Amino acid sequence: MSGSHSLIVAAWLGIFIYGYLNAMLGIVLPNLMEKLKLDKTQAGSFFMAVSIGLIVASVPSGLTMDFLGTKLVVCLGLLLVAIAFWGLGMINSSRLLYALAFVLGLGGAMVVAGENTTMSLVNTSQREVAANLLNLFFGVGAFVAPFIVIPVLKRYGFSGVLKASGVLAGAVLLLHLGLSFPAIAAQSFPLARAGGLVTEPRLLLLVFLIFMYVGTEFSVWSWTVTLLTTDRGYDQKSASRIISAFALAMIAGRWATQWTLGVFGPERLLLISAAGSVVFLAAMFRARKRVLIVASALAAGWFMAPIFPTALGLAGRYFPSMVGTAISLVTTGGWLGAIVIPPAVGFVADRRGVSRGVLIPVGSAALMMASPILLAATR
C-alpha cells in the first residue's frame, strides 16, 4: 500500500475511533453513574466537560496544523483520547471525572480537525468527496460500538471496556506515528492571517451552517428515543433500532457522494440536503406508524449525511493556504451548536412536551438552507 493510501486508511481509523467514542460513552453511561454514584445532573456535567474540551482545542489545533503540520495534532489527540479512556477505567470516585472528560474532548477535537485537514491536503482535487468518505467512518464507529462494548462489558466489566478502548486508541496512534503526513509551507505562526479569515463571508456561512447542522444532528441522537418511548409508545429496543436506521442511512448517504457531488456540485448538494432534512425530520417527528417513522428516519439520515463533510471540504477548497484553521473554525461552530440546540429542545420539552421540543431541530434544519443559497451567490 502506498504512503498516501496508508495515510487515508489511518485517517479513516481515527474518525472511526471518534464515532466509537461517542456511541460507547452513551452505552456505558449507566455503568459510570452507578460506579461513581452520579445523578443525572452530574452525568450531564460530564458531557458538558467533553463539549468544552472540544471547543477549547479546535482553533488552536487549526493554527498549529497550519504552522507545524497535521501529524503532531492528530497524534497528540489520539494520545489524549487513549489516556482519557484508560483513566476513566481506573477512577473510583468523581474527583477526576470532569478533568478526564475535558481531556477526552480536547483529544476528540484534535482527531476530528486533524484527520479532516489531512484528508483535505492529500485529496486537493476531490476535497468534498474525500471528506464524505472519511466521515462515514464516524457512523461506522457508532454503529459497531454496541457489538464491541456489550461483550467486553459482560466479560470484563465497565473498567475493562474503558481500558480496552484506550488500547484501541493507542493502536491507532501507533499506526499514525509510522506514517509521513503532508508538508506545510508556513514560515510563521498564522495568527494574523487567522484574524482575517474570521471576517470572510464564506467562512462565516460555513460556520453558521455547521452550527445548525451539528445542533440538529445531536438533537436527533439525543431526543428521538425519548420521543418514541414517552410520546409514541415504543419500547427502548424498538426506538433504538429506528436510530440505527438513521445511522445506516447516513453511512450510505456519505458513500453516495462519490456520485451525487459530481451531479449537483457541493453548494447545490448542500441546499438539496438541507431541504430534504427539513421535510423528513418533520415527518419522522410527527409520524406515529412504525413504517412511516422508519422510512422518514432513513430519508432524513440520507439527506443529512453529506452536510458536515461537504462543508469541511468546501472550507479546504475556499481557503487552501489555511486549511487547518478554516476547518477548525467550522468545526468549532458545530461544537457550539451541540451545546446550544439540544438543551433548547430539553427546555421546551420540559414545559410543552417532547413532541413540541423536537420542532426546534426542524427549525434549525430549515435555517441551514440559507448558507448554501448565499454561498452560491458569492461564487
matplotlib code that plots the C-alpha trace (Angstrom):
import matplotlib.pyplot as plt

x = [0.0, 1.4, 2.1, -0.9, -3.2, -1.9, -2.5, -6.0, -6.7, -5.2, -7.4, -10.5, -9.5, -9.0, -12.6, -13.8, -12.4, -14.2, -17.5, -16.9, -16.1, -19.4, -21.5, -19.5, -20.0, -23.7, -23.7, -21.6, -23.2, -25.5, -22.5, -20.5, -23.3, -23.7, -19.9, -19.3, -22.8, -23.6, -27.0, -28.4, -27.1, -23.6, -23.8, -24.9, -21.9, -19.6, -20.8, -20.6, -16.9, -16.4, -18.0, -15.9, -12.8, -14.0, -14.4, -11.2, -9.0, -10.4, -9.0, -5.5, -5.4, -6.0, -3.4, -0.9, -1.6, -1.1, 2.3, 3.7, 1.6, -1.2, 0.8, 1.5, -2.1, -3.6, -1.1, -1.5, -5.3, -5.2, -2.8, -5.2, -8.1, -6.2, -5.2, -8.7, -10.2, -7.7, -8.1, -11.9, -11.4, -9.2, -11.0, -13.2, -14.6, -15.8, -12.8, -11.0, -14.1, -14.6, -10.9, -10.7, -13.9, -12.3, -9.1, -11.4, -12.9, -9.5, -8.4, -11.6, -11.4, -7.8, -8.6, -11.6, -9.9, -6.6, -7.9, -10.2, -7.4, -5.1, -7.6, -8.1, -4.4, -4.0, -7.0, -6.9, -8.8, -11.7, -11.8, -15.6, -15.7, -12.7, -14.3, -17.5, -15.7, -13.7, -16.7, -18.8, -16.4, -17.9, -21.1, -19.4, -17.7, -21.0, -22.8, -20.3, -19.7, -22.5, -21.1, -17.7, -18.8, -21.5, -19.5, -16.5, -18.8, -20.3, -17.0, -14.6, -17.0, -17.0, -13.3, -12.5, -14.4, -12.7, -9.2, -9.8, -11.0, -7.8, -5.7, -7.7, -7.0, -3.3, -3.1, -4.4, -1.9, 1.0, -0.2, -0.2, 3.3, 4.8, 3.4, 4.5, 2.0, 1.6, 4.2, 3.2, 4.7, 4.1, 7.1, 5.5, 2.7, -0.5, -2.3, -2.5, -3.9, -6.4, -7.8, -8.6, -10.1, -12.8, -14.2, -14.5, -18.2, -17.9, -16.3, -18.9, -21.6, -20.0, -19.7, -23.4, -24.3, -22.4, -23.6, -27.1, -26.3, -24.4, -27.1, -29.7, -27.9, -27.1, -30.8, -31.8, -29.3, -30.3, -34.1, -35.6, -35.6, -37.1, -39.8, -40.6, -40.7, -42.6, -44.9, -45.3, -45.5, -42.4, -40.1, -36.4, -35.2, -37.5, -36.8, -33.0, -33.4, -35.0, -32.0, -29.8, -31.7, -30.9, -27.2, -27.0, -28.7, -26.0, -23.3, -24.9, -25.5, -21.9, -20.7, -23.0, -21.4, -18.9, -21.7, -24.1, -21.4, -20.5, -24.1, -25.1, -21.9, -21.2, -23.3, -26.3, -26.0, -25.9, -29.1, -30.9, -29.6, -30.8, -34.3, -34.6, -33.6, -36.4, -39.0, -38.1, -37.1, -40.6, -42.1, -40.1, -41.0, -44.8, -45.4, -46.9, -46.9, -43.7, -43.3, -43.6, -41.2, -38.6, -38.9, -38.6, -35.6, -33.9, -34.6, -33.6, -30.3, -29.6, -30.3, -28.3, -25.3, -23.4, -23.8, -21.0, -18.2, -19.1, -18.9, -15.4, -14.4, -15.5, -13.6, -10.4, -11.3, -12.1, -9.0, -6.3, -3.4, -5.0, -6.9, -6.3, -7.5, -10.5, -11.7, -11.1, -13.2, -16.0, -15.9, -15.9, -19.2, -20.5, -19.4, -21.1, -24.3, -24.1, -24.2, -27.0, -29.6, -30.1, -30.5, -33.0, -35.0, -34.9, -36.0, -39.1, -39.8, -39.9, -42.6, -44.5, -43.7, -41.1, -43.3, -43.0, -39.4, -38.3, -39.7, -36.5, -34.2, -36.7, -36.4, -32.6, -32.5, -34.6, -32.1, -29.4, -30.8, -29.7, -26.0, -25.8, -28.0, -25.7, -22.6, -23.8, -24.4, -20.8, -19.1]
y = [0.0, 3.4, 6.1, 8.2, 5.2, 4.2, 7.7, 7.6, 4.3, 5.7, 8.8, 6.5, 4.7, 7.9, 9.1, 5.5, 5.9, 9.2, 7.7, 4.7, 7.1, 9.0, 5.8, 4.0, 6.8, 6.6, 2.8, 2.8, 5.9, 3.9, 1.9, 5.1, 6.6, 3.5, 3.1, 6.8, 7.4, 10.2, 11.8, 13.0, 16.5, 15.2, 13.0, 16.0, 17.9, 15.1, 15.6, 19.3, 19.0, 16.9, 19.6, 22.4, 20.4, 20.1, 23.9, 24.8, 22.6, 23.3, 26.7, 26.2, 22.9, 24.5, 27.2, 24.6, 22.5, 25.4, 26.0, 22.6, 20.2, 17.8, 14.8, 16.5, 17.4, 14.1, 12.0, 14.2, 13.9, 10.2, 10.1, 12.2, 10.0, 6.9, 8.5, 9.7, 6.2, 4.4, 7.0, 6.7, 2.9, 3.4, 6.0, 5.0, 8.5, 11.5, 13.6, 13.2, 12.6, 16.1, 16.6, 13.3, 14.3, 17.6, 15.8, 13.4, 16.5, 18.0, 14.8, 14.3, 17.8, 17.3, 14.0, 15.4, 18.6, 16.8, 13.9, 16.1, 18.6, 15.7, 14.3, 17.8, 18.2, 14.7, 15.0, 18.6, 17.8, 16.0, 17.5, 17.2, 13.5, 12.7, 14.4, 12.4, 9.1, 9.9, 10.9, 8.0, 6.1, 8.2, 6.4, 3.0, 3.5, 4.5, 1.6, -1.2, 0.2, -1.9, -5.1, -4.3, -2.9, -5.2, -8.5, -6.8, -5.2, -8.6, -10.4, -7.7, -5.1, -1.3, -0.8, -3.4, -1.5, 1.8, 0.2, -1.8, 1.4, 3.1, 0.3, 0.6, 4.3, 3.6, 1.1, 3.6, 6.2, 3.8, 3.4, 7.2, 7.6, 5.4, 7.4, 10.6, 13.4, 16.2, 19.0, 22.5, 25.5, 28.1, 30.2, 31.8, 31.2, 32.1, 34.1, 37.3, 35.6, 33.8, 37.2, 38.0, 34.6, 35.1, 38.0, 36.0, 35.8, 32.3, 31.0, 32.6, 31.0, 27.6, 28.2, 29.1, 26.0, 23.6, 25.3, 24.5, 21.1, 19.7, 21.0, 19.4, 16.0, 15.9, 16.6, 13.6, 11.4, 12.8, 13.1, 10.7, 7.7, 9.8, 11.0, 7.5, 5.9, 8.7, 10.0, 7.2, 4.1, 2.3, 0.3, 1.3, -1.6, -0.7, 3.0, 2.3, 0.3, 3.3, 5.4, 2.6, 3.0, 6.7, 6.0, 3.4, 5.9, 8.5, 6.0, 5.2, 8.9, 9.8, 6.8, 8.0, 11.5, 9.9, 10.3, 12.9, 15.6, 15.1, 15.5, 18.5, 20.2, 21.0, 24.1, 22.7, 19.4, 21.3, 23.0, 19.8, 18.1, 20.8, 20.9, 17.2, 17.2, 19.6, 17.6, 14.2, 15.2, 16.9, 13.6, 11.5, 13.5, 13.7, 10.2, 7.5, 4.4, 2.5, 2.1, 5.9, 6.6, 4.2, 5.4, 9.0, 8.2, 6.5, 9.5, 12.1, 10.2, 10.1, 13.8, 14.9, 12.8, 15.0, 18.3, 18.2, 16.7, 18.6, 21.9, 20.9, 20.0, 23.5, 25.1, 23.5, 24.5, 28.1, 28.6, 26.3, 28.3, 27.9, 24.6, 23.6, 26.9, 27.1, 23.5, 24.0, 27.2, 25.5, 22.5, 24.9, 26.2, 22.7, 22.1, 25.3, 24.2, 20.9, 22.7, 25.2, 23.4, 20.0, 21.7, 24.1, 21.0, 19.9, 23.3, 23.3, 19.6, 20.2, 22.9, 21.9, 18.2, 16.4, 16.5, 20.3, 20.3, 18.3, 21.1, 23.0, 20.8, 21.0, 24.8, 24.7, 22.4, 24.9, 27.7, 25.6, 26.3, 29.9, 29.1, 27.2, 29.8, 32.6, 30.6, 30.1, 33.8, 34.6, 32.4]
z = [0.0, -0.9, 1.6, 0.7, 0.8, 4.2, 5.5, 4.2, 5.9, 9.2, 8.9, 8.5, 11.6, 13.5, 12.7, 13.4, 16.9, 17.4, 16.3, 18.5, 21.4, 21.1, 21.0, 23.7, 26.2, 25.8, 26.2, 29.4, 31.0, 33.3, 34.5, 35.0, 37.0, 39.2, 39.8, 40.7, 42.3, 39.9, 39.5, 36.1, 36.7, 37.3, 34.2, 32.2, 33.5, 32.3, 28.7, 29.1, 30.1, 27.0, 24.9, 26.5, 25.6, 22.0, 21.8, 23.6, 21.4, 17.9, 16.9, 18.5, 16.7, 13.4, 13.9, 14.9, 11.9, 9.5, 11.1, 12.2, 10.1, 10.9, 12.4, 15.7, 16.3, 15.2, 17.2, 20.3, 20.0, 19.8, 22.8, 24.9, 23.9, 24.9, 28.2, 29.0, 28.2, 30.4, 33.2, 33.2, 33.5, 36.6, 38.7, 41.6, 42.5, 40.7, 41.7, 38.3, 36.2, 34.8, 34.2, 32.2, 30.3, 29.4, 28.2, 26.1, 24.5, 23.7, 22.1, 20.2, 18.7, 17.6, 16.0, 14.0, 12.9, 12.2, 10.2, 8.1, 7.4, 6.5, 4.0, 2.5, 2.0, 0.5, -1.9, -3.1, -6.3, -4.5, -1.1, -0.6, -1.7, 0.5, 3.5, 3.0, 2.7, 5.8, 7.9, 7.0, 9.4, 12.2, 11.5, 11.2, 14.6, 16.2, 14.6, 15.6, 19.1, 20.8, 19.2, 20.7, 24.0, 25.2, 25.0, 26.7, 29.3, 30.2, 30.5, 31.9, 33.3, 33.0, 33.6, 31.0, 28.4, 29.1, 29.2, 26.0, 24.3, 25.5, 24.0, 20.7, 20.5, 21.3, 18.5, 16.0, 17.4, 16.7, 13.1, 12.7, 14.2, 11.5, 8.6, 6.7, 6.6, 4.1, 4.4, 5.5, 3.8, 6.5, 7.6, 10.6, 13.1, 11.1, 13.9, 11.9, 8.8, 11.0, 12.2, 8.6, 8.0, 10.6, 8.7, 5.4, 4.4, 3.0, 6.2, 8.4, 6.2, 6.7, 10.5, 10.6, 8.5, 10.8, 14.0, 12.8, 11.4, 14.4, 16.8, 14.7, 14.4, 18.1, 18.8, 16.7, 18.6, 22.0, 21.7, 19.2, 21.5, 24.3, 21.9, 20.7, 24.2, 26.0, 23.3, 20.8, 23.0, 21.7, 24.0, 24.2, 22.0, 19.1, 19.4, 19.3, 16.1, 14.5, 15.4, 13.9, 10.7, 10.7, 11.3, 8.5, 6.1, 7.0, 6.2, 2.8, 2.0, 2.6, 0.4, -2.3, -2.5, -4.9, -7.4, -6.1, -5.7, -9.4, -10.4, -8.3, -7.1, -3.4, -2.9, -4.7, -2.9, 0.5, -0.4, -1.5, 1.6, 3.9, 2.3, 2.4, 6.1, 7.0, 5.2, 6.6, 10.1, 10.4, 9.1, 11.5, 14.5, 13.6, 12.3, 14.5, 12.3, 12.5, 8.8, 8.3, 11.2, 9.8, 6.2, 7.4, 9.6, 6.6, 4.3, 7.0, 7.5, 3.8, 3.2, 6.3, 5.6, 3.2, 5.0, 7.6, 5.5, 2.4, 4.4, 5.7, 2.1, 1.0, 3.8, 2.4, -1.1, -0.3, 1.9, 0.6, 2.3, 5.8, 5.6, 9.2, 10.7, 8.3, 9.1, 12.8, 12.9, 11.1, 13.5, 16.4, 15.1, 15.2, 18.8, 19.9, 18.1, 20.1, 23.4, 22.4, 20.4, 22.2, 25.6, 24.0, 22.9, 26.6, 27.8, 25.6, 26.2, 30.0, 29.5, 26.4, 25.9, 23.8, 20.7, 20.8, 21.8, 18.7, 16.5, 17.3, 15.2, 12.4, 12.6, 12.8, 9.8, 7.9, 8.8, 7.2, 3.8, 4.0, 3.8, 0.5, -1.1, -0.1, -0.8, -4.4, -4.7, -3.6, -6.3]

ax = plt.figure().add_subplot(projection="3d")
ax.plot(x, y, z, "-o")
ax.set_aspect("equal")
plt.show()
